[in-house]
Amino acid sequence: MIHNFNAGPSILPKQVFEQASRAILNFNDTGLSILEIGHRTTTLFQPVLDEAIALTKELMQLDNDHEVLFLHGGATTQFFQVPMNLLNENETAAYLDCGTWGSKPIKEAKLFGNVNVVASSKDKNYTYIPRDFVIPPDSKYFHYTTNNTIEGTQMHFVPDTKVPLVADMSSDILSRVMNFNRFSLIYAGAQKNIGAAGVNLVVVNKNILGTVSRALPSMMDYRKHIENGSMLNTPPVFAIYVCMLTLRWLKEQGGVAAVEKINDQKAALLYDTLDSIPVFKPTVAKADRSKMNAVFVMENPELEKEFLDLCKKEGMVGVKGHRSVGGFRISLYNALPLSSVEVLAALMKHFALKHA
Ligand SMILES: *Cc1c(COP(=O)(O)O)cnc(C)c1O
């Protein structure tokens, strides 16, 4: 039995793996593999894309102003595609810097316009979320990362501002109920909570587009992608198929509210265990702990290797922390069953008894 705590690409539902592997051999009883169908054949791939878009709209409860796109290039492409489409050279966008993934889009946005970093938690190694920042009302947009995958912090509030909100939700999208219509633009690499690597979900309010004066290459222009229904060129067919299957699974579970309940249970069990055992030391401010990625170190770093080896022996993968933080990181994405956290919690208690 493998317990997969990988941070990304990460665990997906078993039924998705089964269905996706069947489609590689024989897609919808066509005798063709999903890997060899033409993406413009209206009866084959188009229904997959249509269903993926419809499920996204339904699960996120999006209004008609919000368009759903499946694009290439990962979240990292959005770091520059966002300012390229939204920010003129003489305008200023506000950014919040709460970690590795918060600072990279700042660097990219500076290529296109002015950037105002309204707050940063770098002073304490990104272990908390700043609260008392001010977003100037004339900012073109405000960009933040809802969940900091590497450092293990999560924004448990939506900033109160009239400035259009832009969010990188790569590692917590569809894990909790939110008013997604509140955002002008949302992007997320698929490989954490939505599907396979190679595709990027972009949800954009079409009313914020068309205000930049620069010429945009077609592949960078959100409006061109909207006009062409995410098929400006060959889309990542298989990656989108895996997203569609995962979204179907999510709907079968009862949707976002239902998985949020289980996600809350998983996070509560893990953090309660960590808090009750002095051997382990969570690194993040309590109020800002991520329910998707729990980060902790050991009171005595010399014990880290022993615990890591023990996890390995018990079939646990992906528990080692990011190289920039060290220690441990346990990712608790939608598809991770509560039982995996129960096994881990039991192992932690056992380990603590041994070293008490
Ligand atoms: C993983 C991750 C990224 C990077 O995604 P790519 O698809 O590799 O470009 C960006 N932001 C966050 C919050 C992430 O977790």
The ligand as an SDF file (V2000), in Angstrom:
LIG
                    3D

 15 15  0  0  0  0  0  0  0  0999 V2000
    3.2910   24.2350   -8.5170 C   0  0  0  0  0  0  0  0  0  0  0  0
    2.9800   25.6580   -8.4560 C   0  0  0  0  0  0  0  0  0  0  0  0
    3.3300   26.5430   -9.4940 C   0  0  0  0  0  0  0  0  0  0  0  0
    4.1270   26.1240  -10.6990 C   0  0  0  0  0  0  0  0  0  0  0  0
    3.3570   25.4550  -11.5910 O   0  0  0  0  0  0  0  0  0  0  0  0
    3.9220   24.9940  -13.0210 P   0  0  0  0  0  0  0  0  0  0  0  0
    2.7310   24.3520  -13.6260 O   0  0  0  0  0  0  0  0  0  0  0  0
    5.0640   24.0670  -12.7650 O   0  0  0  0  0  0  0  0  0  0  0  0
    4.3630   26.2010  -13.7580 O   0  0  0  0  0  0  0  0  0  0  0  0
    2.9400   27.8620   -9.3660 C   0  0  0  0  0  0  0  0  0  0  0  0
    2.2500   28.2960   -8.3070 N   0  0  0  0  0  0  0  0  0  0  0  0
    1.9040   27.4780   -7.2890 C   0  0  0  0  0  0  0  0  0  0  0  0
    1.1230   28.0070   -6.1370 C   0  0  0  0  0  0  0  0  0  0  0  0
    2.2710   26.1430   -7.3370 C   0  0  0  0  0  0  0  0  0  0  0  0
    1.9170   25.3170   -6.3300 O   0  0  0  0  0  0  0  0  0  0  0  0
  1  2  1  0
  2  3  1  0
  2 14  2  0
  3  4  1  0
  3 10  2  0
  4  5  1  0
  5  6  1  0
  6  7  2  0
  6  8  1  0
  6  9  1  0
 10 11  1  0
 11 12  2  0
 12 13  1  0
 12 14  1  0
 14 15  1  0
M  END
$$$$
